[in-house]
Amino acid sequence: MKALEFSLPDQNGTIRSLADYKGQWLVLYFYPKDNTPGCTKEACNFRDARDQIASLGNSVVVGVSKDTPSSHLKFIEKHNLNFTLLSDESGDMITAYKSWGQKKFMGKTYQGILRNTFIISPAGEIVREYLGVNPVTHAAQIITDLQELQKA
């Protein structure tokens, strides 16, 4: 399936689009909110795995949430993150990637960002989809799958 186009500001306010990642493997992950426990764990795991991910066929990690670019910049600085975060304040991209939906927390049901990830091939095709990921183990799973995809 063809990856959906996007055009969003990163943590520095620079507009990024899908075309910027053409020719690279793109690990596109959606997360609920900067500086929350699960999102921090997931981001730090991607940070720690980034060099290994990058060594796998020129692969890059990009995170997306509804937080502002300035919130993303503070999150990056606080946790020494080494990858791009995109700001989708409107939620249009999050919705287009089916990463907005019903969630439960402490018995309460609400609408929010679902913790989903997509691996997009250098040709712009979604080749793996992960729904409701575990923020602690997810980066290791991505490394394993990128290795497998590049053998194919």
LINKANOR-V498825 format. One line per field, one symbol per residue. phi: phi as a letter, one per 30 degrees, with the letter a starting at -180 (. if undefined). A space follows every 50 residues. Layout:
# LINKANOR-V498825
phi->???
This chain:
# LINKANOR-V498825
phi->.ddddaabdcdciddcbeedceibdcccbcbdaeicedddedddddedce dddddciicbcbcbbdddeddeddddddchdbbdbcccddiddeddchcb adbbbhiccacadddbbbccdedicdcbbbciddddcdddddeedddddd dd
